[in-house]
């Protein structure tokens, strides 16, 4: 028996051991279909094979005897080790010590297992003690965009824009809730009956949402929006067909010219991913301050200050809202303010920042079109209790926002940038806009994939031309617009 953390001899009775494992083997890392590209913009170039009608989902989950055996071994392990000493070890050393003790427990209990079953059990127990339990194999895969846990018995993933049922299962809802608490506690938050809704993040920036009973009737519900380890760039988005090379160059010029930009789109359309891509155009010497509910932006510049909201404590006090952060930004000498997601009255403060010398500020919001994005901003300001006439709010939007970039998730699961639209000004009581680039859907192929094209609208001199000229980008802007016209004529 390993001497690590041993409290005493094991009190085990082999006659009380559960029946031998009758579980189905765990699938390999490649058991789920992979796509050529993961992350938020996943539109592979090569056409996929025809998709037949999906067969009924087979229940490949492990048997109850597997979980009975695992529970017994896990309980013996907890009795045998010193968790305080375990916490002082690095992850690899702790994993090896746990494996040694579990192997001896299996031997003392006289459990009959194949080598693959034993390795499977060892890996599961190590993940339970040191990581996020059954979620670890899914978190390790880079082709998964979302993980959706609907109670202990069902876990879904999104791969290639399509949702699939997995064989991942938690022991019970208590284990799932413990893992949820472990995740949110790492960012100083909590989830329990008194605070059943929580937003958090993983160490790699992946966004996490937890809603627990009594609000979730079928057990804790966990949703993880995963981020790719390799950060997506505009060049890669061109490769995946999300935008044309000319459109990507215009987006770079918009970022370098410090245009105030709003990225709008539906849920899962890739707004945050596109925002990360646009920030690559920001100069290295600019001071950037980000405000987010759960920090997920991955900026590469050296001078970045990251701010995150804070929920109320157990007494209902101490809450720091997004509006508090945005207002405080104005006192921190920012050159650019980036709001992860505009959801409420902080829209007013962001527009004020854009209009008071913080050019190049950016934010995202939920909307289905650029015109709807303008209406959403107006309604968010109105709901914030600002007693301003509608025309005044629209004038503030027209003078603050320069460009709206619209993203969309199409029905085949691919993501596209569908509009690059600039805000021109006001005509009577209406905010006027003009499209520079649009995406047209032409149909679909025999595999069910959307066929479309990005086209230039023929605008030769956008309203932000003078801004581009000020930053020395007008020649590149003219070349990109001319190239887009040539492509338009050829098609």
Secondary structure, DSSP 8 states (H G I E B T S, - for coil): ---TT--S-----GGGS-----------TT-S---S--SS----SS-----------------HHHHHHHHHHHHHHHHHS-HHHHHTS-HHHHHHHHHHHHHHHHHHTT----HHHHHHHHHHHHHHHHS-GGGHHHHH-SSEEEEEEESTT-EEEEETTEEEE-S---S-HHHHHHHHHHHHHTTT---SSSS-EEEEE-TT--EEEEE-TTTSTTS-EEEEE---SS---HHHHHHTTSS-HHHHHHHHHHHHTT--EEEEE-TTSSHHHHHHHHGGGS-TT--EEEEESS-------SSEEEEE-B---TTS---B-HHHHHHHHTTTT-SEEEES---STHHHHHHHHHTTT-TT-EEEEE-SSHHHHHHHHHHHHHHTT----HHHHHHHHHHH--EEEEEEE-TTS-EEEEEEEEEEEEETTEEEEEEEEEEEEEEE-TTS-EEEEEEE---SS-TTHHHHHHTT-HHHHHHHHHHHHHHHHH-
